[in-house]
Amino acid sequence: MAMTFMTPNPVAASHYKICRTGPGGLAVEVIPLGNAVLFPSLSIIAPGESTPVRREDNAGVARFLLAADQVERMLAAPGLDRSPYLGLLCDAFLSVNADDRVWGYALRINRSGVVLPIHDADGVAIETDEAGFSQCVLQHFPAHKGVARGHDILCLV
């Protein structure tokens, strides 16, 4: 697997991301960074409901698969400030015997192996590594705790 780079870039730290996907099924992939075991989950969030997205794990990559009809439902929403959107939650547990108390995750969105660009809320492209995974800002576990949580809001347009 390609090495994902990390940066203190505030663009990468934004929790609100936009991906111009167009119609058709796609995959949201998450990889761990730092010294944590991750348990990511992805849901389609809409008024009054939350629908989990099917997950597959393969070689350290959590892959969430959205069917074409799920993507179509999200694209039918009128504007970026309306639901539905994808809510990515990531629980992190500090690895045993970790020397450094940092953790993070990187993500990429692809359709049939073609990586789709991700942008921040201002439309600026988020930089990726050679495998197409987004930059990540590593976070520190809270003092005297081995559990943390992160999140991202992903809007498809």
GUTI-77118 format. One record per residue (C-alpha): residue in three letters; z negated, y, x; residue number from 1. Coordinates in steps of 0.25 Angstrom, whole numbers, plus 5000, padded with zeros to 4 digits. Layout:
# GUTI-77118
code = ALA&c3 = Z&c2 = Y&c1 = X&pos = NUM
...
//
This chain:
# GUTI-77118
code = MET&c3 = 5000&c2 = 5000&c1 = 5000&pos = 1
code = ALA&c3 = 5003&c2 = 5014&c1 = 5005&pos = 2
code = MET&c3 = 4992&c2 = 5023&c1 = 5010&pos = 3
code = THR&c3 = 4988&c2 = 5034&c1 = 5000&pos = 4
code = PHE&c3 = 4984&c2 = 5047&c1 = 5007&pos = 5
code = MET&c3 = 4972&c2 = 5055&c1 = 5002&pos = 6
code = THR&c3 = 4971&c2 = 5071&c1 = 5002&pos = 7
code = PRO&c3 = 4962&c2 = 5082&c1 = 4997&pos = 8
code = ASN&c3 = 4974&c2 = 5088&c1 = 4990&pos = 9
code = PRO&c3 = 4969&c2 = 5094&c1 = 4977&pos = 10
code = VAL&c3 = 4982&c2 = 5090&c1 = 4970&pos = 11
code = ALA&c3 = 4979&c2 = 5075&c1 = 4972&pos = 12
code = ALA&c3 = 4964&c2 = 5077&c1 = 4967&pos = 13
code = SER&c3 = 4969&c2 = 5082&c1 = 4953&pos = 14
code = HIS&c3 = 4965&c2 = 5072&c1 = 4942&pos = 15
code = TYR&c3 = 4977&c2 = 5076&c1 = 4933&pos = 16
code = LYS&c3 = 4991&c2 = 5070&c1 = 4937&pos = 17
code = ILE&c3 = 5004&c2 = 5071&c1 = 4931&pos = 18
code = CYS&c3 = 5015&c2 = 5060&c1 = 4932&pos = 19
code = ARG&c3 = 5030&c2 = 5063&c1 = 4927&pos = 20
code = THR&c3 = 5033&c2 = 5049&c1 = 4923&pos = 21
code = GLY&c3 = 5043&c2 = 5048&c1 = 4912&pos = 22
code = PRO&c3 = 5044&c2 = 5036&c1 = 4902&pos = 23
code = GLY&c3 = 5041&c2 = 5022&c1 = 4907&pos = 24
code = GLY&c3 = 5029&c2 = 5014&c1 = 4911&pos = 25
code = LEU&c3 = 5022&c2 = 5017&c1 = 4924&pos = 26
code = ALA&c3 = 5011&c2 = 5013&c1 = 4933&pos = 27
code = VAL&c3 = 4999&c2 = 5021&c1 = 4938&pos = 28
code = GLU&c3 = 4994&c2 = 5015&c1 = 4951&pos = 29
code = VAL&c3 = 4980&c2 = 5018&c1 = 4958&pos = 30
code = ILE&c3 = 4975&c2 = 5015&c1 = 4972&pos = 31
code = PRO&c3 = 4962&c2 = 5016&c1 = 4978&pos = 32
code = LEU&c3 = 4959&c2 = 5025&c1 = 4990&pos = 33
code = GLY&c3 = 4946&c2 = 5026&c1 = 4998&pos = 34
code = ASN&c3 = 4934&c2 = 5016&c1 = 4997&pos = 35
code = ALA&c3 = 4933&c2 = 5013&c1 = 4982&pos = 36
code = VAL&c3 = 4937&c2 = 5002&c1 = 4973&pos = 37
code = LEU&c3 = 4944&c2 = 5008&c1 = 4961&pos = 38
code = PHE&c3 = 4945&c2 = 5005&c1 = 4946&pos = 39
code = PRO&c3 = 4956&c2 = 5014&c1 = 4940&pos = 40
code = SER&c3 = 4959&c2 = 5014&c1 = 4926&pos = 41
code = LEU&c3 = 4970&c2 = 5022&c1 = 4919&pos = 42
code = SER&c3 = 4971&c2 = 5025&c1 = 4904&pos = 43
code = ILE&c3 = 4980&c2 = 5033&c1 = 4895&pos = 44
code = ILE&c3 = 4972&c2 = 5044&c1 = 4889&pos = 45
code = ALA&c3 = 4976&c2 = 5049&c1 = 4875&pos = 46
code = PRO&c3 = 4968&c2 = 5056&c1 = 4864&pos = 47
code = GLY&c3 = 4958&c2 = 5046&c1 = 4858&pos = 48
code = GLU&c3 = 4962&c2 = 5035&c1 = 4867&pos = 49
code = SER&c3 = 4963&c2 = 5029&c1 = 4881&pos = 50
code = THR&c3 = 4972&c2 = 5017&c1 = 4884&pos = 51
code = PRO&c3 = 4970&c2 = 5010&c1 = 4898&pos = 52
code = VAL&c3 = 4982&c2 = 5007&c1 = 4906&pos = 53
code = ARG&c3 = 4985&c2 = 4993&c1 = 4911&pos = 54
code = ARG&c3 = 4981&c2 = 4991&c1 = 4925&pos = 55
code = GLU&c3 = 4986&c2 = 4982&c1 = 4936&pos = 56
code = ASP&c3 = 4980&c2 = 4980&c1 = 4950&pos = 57
code = ASN&c3 = 4988&c2 = 4976&c1 = 4962&pos = 58
code = ALA&c3 = 4985&c2 = 4978&c1 = 4977&pos = 59
code = GLY&c3 = 4975&c2 = 4989&c1 = 4975&pos = 60
code = VAL&c3 = 4983&c2 = 4997&c1 = 4965&pos = 61
code = ALA&c3 = 4979&c2 = 4999&c1 = 4951&pos = 62
code = ARG&c3 = 4991&c2 = 5000&c1 = 4943&pos = 63
code = PHE&c3 = 4991&c2 = 5005&c1 = 4928&pos = 64
code = LEU&c3 = 5003&c2 = 5002&c1 = 4920&pos = 65
code = LEU&c3 = 5008&c2 = 5011&c1 = 4909&pos = 66
code = ALA&c3 = 5019&c2 = 5006&c1 = 4900&pos = 67
code = ALA&c3 = 5030&c2 = 5014&c1 = 4896&pos = 68
code = ASP&c3 = 5025&c2 = 5016&c1 = 4882&pos = 69
code = GLN&c3 = 5012&c2 = 5022&c1 = 4888&pos = 70
code = VAL&c3 = 5019&c2 = 5031&c1 = 4897&pos = 71
code = GLU&c3 = 5028&c2 = 5036&c1 = 4885&pos = 72
code = ARG&c3 = 5015&c2 = 5039&c1 = 4877&pos = 73
code = MET&c3 = 5010&c2 = 5047&c1 = 4888&pos = 74
code = LEU&c3 = 5023&c2 = 5055&c1 = 4890&pos = 75
code = ALA&c3 = 5024&c2 = 5058&c1 = 4875&pos = 76
code = ALA&c3 = 5011&c2 = 5067&c1 = 4876&pos = 77
code = PRO&c3 = 5015&c2 = 5082&c1 = 4875&pos = 78
code = GLY&c3 = 5011&c2 = 5088&c1 = 4888&pos = 79
code = LEU&c3 = 5002&c2 = 5086&c1 = 4900&pos = 80
code = ASP&c3 = 4989&c2 = 5091&c1 = 4893&pos = 81
code = ARG&c3 = 4990&c2 = 5080&c1 = 4882&pos = 82
code = SER&c3 = 4986&c2 = 5066&c1 = 4882&pos = 83
code = PRO&c3 = 4989&c2 = 5055&c1 = 4885&pos = 84
code = TYR&c3 = 4987&c2 = 5054&c1 = 4900&pos = 85
code = LEU&c3 = 4982&c2 = 5043&c1 = 4910&pos = 86
code = GLY&c3 = 4968&c2 = 5043&c1 = 4914&pos = 87
code = LEU&c3 = 4965&c2 = 5037&c1 = 4927&pos = 88
code = LEU&c3 = 4951&c2 = 5033&c1 = 4930&pos = 89
code = CYS&c3 = 4947&c2 = 5027&c1 = 4943&pos = 90
code = ASP&c3 = 4933&c2 = 5022&c1 = 4946&pos = 91
code = ALA&c3 = 4930&c2 = 5020&c1 = 4961&pos = 92
code = PHE&c3 = 4919&c2 = 5011&c1 = 4967&pos = 93
code = LEU&c3 = 4915&c2 = 5013&c1 = 4982&pos = 94
code = SER&c3 = 4919&c2 = 5001&c1 = 4990&pos = 95
code = VAL&c3 = 4908&c2 = 4993&c1 = 4997&pos = 96
code = ASN&c3 = 4906&c2 = 4997&c1 = 5011&pos = 97
code = ALA&c3 = 4915&c2 = 5010&c1 = 5010&pos = 98
code = ASP&c3 = 4914&c2 = 5019&c1 = 5022&pos = 99
code = ASP&c3 = 4919&c2 = 5031&c1 = 5014&pos = 100
code = ARG&c3 = 4915&c2 = 5034&c1 = 5000&pos = 101
code = VAL&c3 = 4929&c2 = 5039&c1 = 4995&pos = 102
code = TRP&c3 = 4938&c2 = 5034&c1 = 4985&pos = 103
code = GLY&c3 = 4951&c2 = 5038&c1 = 4977&pos = 104
code = TYR&c3 = 4964&c2 = 5033&c1 = 4971&pos = 105
code = ALA&c3 = 4978&c2 = 5036&c1 = 4972&pos = 106
code = LEU&c3 = 4988&c2 = 5034&c1 = 4960&pos = 107
code = ARG&c3 = 5003&c2 = 5033&c1 = 4958&pos = 108
code = ILE&c3 = 5012&c2 = 5032&c1 = 4946&pos = 109
code = ASN&c3 = 5024&c2 = 5024&c1 = 4946&pos = 110
code = ARG&c3 = 5035&c2 = 5018&c1 = 4937&pos = 111
code = SER&c3 = 5042&c2 = 5005&c1 = 4942&pos = 112
code = GLY&c3 = 5037&c2 = 5008&c1 = 4956&pos = 113
code = VAL&c3 = 5042&c2 = 5022&c1 = 4956&pos = 114
code = VAL&c3 = 5031&c2 = 5032&c1 = 4959&pos = 115
code = LEU&c3 = 5030&c2 = 5044&c1 = 4950&pos = 116
code = PRO&c3 = 5025&c2 = 5057&c1 = 4955&pos = 117
code = ILE&c3 = 5011&c2 = 5062&c1 = 4951&pos = 118
code = HIS&c3 = 5008&c2 = 5077&c1 = 4949&pos = 119
code = ASP&c3 = 4996&c2 = 5085&c1 = 4947&pos = 120
code = ALA&c3 = 4993&c2 = 5094&c1 = 4935&pos = 121
code = ASP&c3 = 5001&c2 = 5106&c1 = 4942&pos = 122
code = GLY&c3 = 5014&c2 = 5097&c1 = 4944&pos = 123
code = VAL&c3 = 5011&c2 = 5095&c1 = 4959&pos = 124
code = ALA&c3 = 5015&c2 = 5081&c1 = 4964&pos = 125
code = ILE&c3 = 5004&c2 = 5073&c1 = 4969&pos = 126
code = GLU&c3 = 5007&c2 = 5068&c1 = 4983&pos = 127
code = THR&c3 = 5008&c2 = 5053&c1 = 4985&pos = 128
code = ASP&c3 = 5008&c2 = 5043&c1 = 4997&pos = 129
code = GLU&c3 = 5020&c2 = 5035&c1 = 5000&pos = 130
code = ALA&c3 = 5016&c2 = 5025&c1 = 4989&pos = 131
code = GLY&c3 = 5016&c2 = 5035&c1 = 4979&pos = 132
code = PHE&c3 = 5001&c2 = 5036&c1 = 4977&pos = 133
code = SER&c3 = 4995&c2 = 5050&c1 = 4974&pos = 134
code = GLN&c3 = 4986&c2 = 5057&c1 = 4984&pos = 135
code = CYS&c3 = 4971&c2 = 5054&c1 = 4982&pos = 136
code = VAL&c3 = 4959&c2 = 5063&c1 = 4985&pos = 137
code = LEU&c3 = 4948&c2 = 5053&c1 = 4989&pos = 138
code = GLN&c3 = 4935&c2 = 5055&c1 = 4982&pos = 139
code = HIS&c3 = 4921&c2 = 5052&c1 = 4987&pos = 140
code = PHE&c3 = 4911&c2 = 5043&c1 = 4979&pos = 141
code = PRO&c3 = 4899&c2 = 5051&c1 = 4974&pos = 142
code = ALA&c3 = 4887&c2 = 5050&c1 = 4983&pos = 143
code = HIS&c3 = 4879&c2 = 5037&c1 = 4981&pos = 144
code = LYS&c3 = 4889&c2 = 5031&c1 = 4972&pos = 145
code = GLY&c3 = 4900&c2 = 5021&c1 = 4973&pos = 146
code = VAL&c3 = 4908&c2 = 5024&c1 = 4960&pos = 147
code = ALA&c3 = 4917&c2 = 5036&c1 = 4957&pos = 148
code = ARG&c3 = 4928&c2 = 5039&c1 = 4947&pos = 149
code = GLY&c3 = 4941&c2 = 5047&c1 = 4948&pos = 150
code = HIS&c3 = 4952&c2 = 5050&c1 = 4937&pos = 151
code = ASP&c3 = 4966&c2 = 5055&c1 = 4935&pos = 152
code = ILE&c3 = 4973&c2 = 5060&c1 = 4923&pos = 153
code = LEU&c3 = 4988&c2 = 5056&c1 = 4924&pos = 154
code = CYS&c3 = 4998&c2 = 5063&c1 = 4914&pos = 155
code = LEU&c3 = 5012&c2 = 5057&c1 = 4912&pos = 156
code = VAL&c3 = 5023&c2 = 5067&c1 = 4909&pos = 157
//
